[in-house]
Amino acid sequence: MKVAVEPIEGCKRRLAIEAPVDVVQKEWERAYGRVQKLARLPGFRKGHVPRSLVKVHFSDDVRREVAEHLIPDVYRQALSEAKLDPVNEPDLQEVRLEEGAPLSFVAVVEVKPSITLGEYKGVEVEHAPKPVTAEDVDGALGNMREQQAQFHAVERPAATDDLVVVDYTLTIDGHEPSSQTGYEFLVGAKTVLPEIDDAVIGLRAGDDRQVALRFTDDHRREDLRGRGGQATVKVIEVKEKTLPTLDDDFAKTLGEYETLAALRAEVLKQLEARREHDERRALQEKIVDVLVARHEFTVPEALIMRQVAHRIEHARESMRRQGLDPEKLPWDYQKLIAELRPGAETAVRRALLIEAIADREAIAPSETEVDAEVERLAQASQRPTPAVRRMMEKSGDLDGLRQGLRDRMTLELLVANAKVRAG
């Protein structure tokens, strides 16, 4: 086999590949055999059509069989010989495949950049961890009260923080009117159009109001950008929010807490653990940001777009969890890609640099560490550890877990060797 690798722009490589005629002919013979077993022609039983007629009547099928089996095998062998590990599927060009002749084609791929590492230990950063305050604890307890809030109907005009039930009709320029009945939202929570949020304030049950609408020029839905319209809103019911009293009885409703003081102590403990984790992560990010700024290298376009796709799918999944169908929304993917691309490129750049440092330091988690992480995941999901491990092996998630542990170990190495000054 002949393989010639030519660097082209950025991280792209052009592979000119040629497989010898004997390899091609062997695959052609195997393809004839496979097609002949399934071939049907009048006057012949299935699988008994002569080879000469197979060549005449099923030549396209034979060639397709050869291409589907031979090209991937030859491509994999070429990558092995060239010692390349592409990050994307190949762009196949100039394919020449004929019986009795060598197979030749060009494959254009992208590879990870070769990063020339500078000094990455002893990075100087400023970082001053913020302690958990009494106000933080009060805020967390306030959120707990909000989660336990109850609403009851009242005979008064709607105000901020009330829950209102409304019927509404939207008439948007260039669109058919749309209506919904029995829609609930919390006034002032910014979960609806601001014009509708403002319109219900001061209305009692049975009152209605018509307001003008205008969508922003950068609205997430391209078909609504800059459009005007009207909304007719009728209040069906006004419900007032009542928060539970912050006392020992409230603490008892949340678990094994006999007093409010015990609940406050547990909240403080959890906030401190979370703050410690967040501060550690923030310190790691500061160190990596310094290192990224020090190292110039090209980032493969395929990895950037893969990260963009991952973020878009994350957004779509978030919508599904909220009960929305992303398929029914007109996504402006060009605008979305333009918005997500800078962050995606930064994420890929950081990941590649961390990987390069891990390679230099020969960092790899032990099987004991991998087992411990799998067990932690199993306990969190309340499933048997062996079953979780089998599932992760089958899905390929176990490799991702190893990579995550490796990244974590590399970041800890960078933190341990950094020079941190209190800002």
Buried (B, 14 or more C-beta within 10 A) or exposed (E): BEBEBEEEEEBBBBBBBBBEBEBBBEBBEBBBEBBBEEBEBEEEEEEEBEEEBBBEBBEEBBBEBBBEBBBEEBBEBBBEBBEBEBBBEBEBEEEEBEBEEBBBBBBBBBBBBEBEEEEBEEBEBEBEEEEBEEEBBEEBBEEBEEEEEEBEEBEEBBBEEBBBBBBBBBBBEEEEEEEEEEBEBBBEEEEBBEBBBBBBBEBEBEBBBEBEBBBEEEBBEEEBBEBEBBBBBBBBBBBBBEBBEBEBEBBBEBEEBEEBEBBBEBBBEEBBEEBEEEBBEEBBBBBBBBBBEEBEBBBBBBBBBBBBEEBBEEBBEEBEEEEEEBEEEEBBEEEBBEBBBEEBBBBBBBBBBBBBBBBEBEBEBEEEBBEEBBEEBBEEEEEEBEEBBEEBEEEEBBEEBBBEBBBBBBBEBBBEEBEBEEE
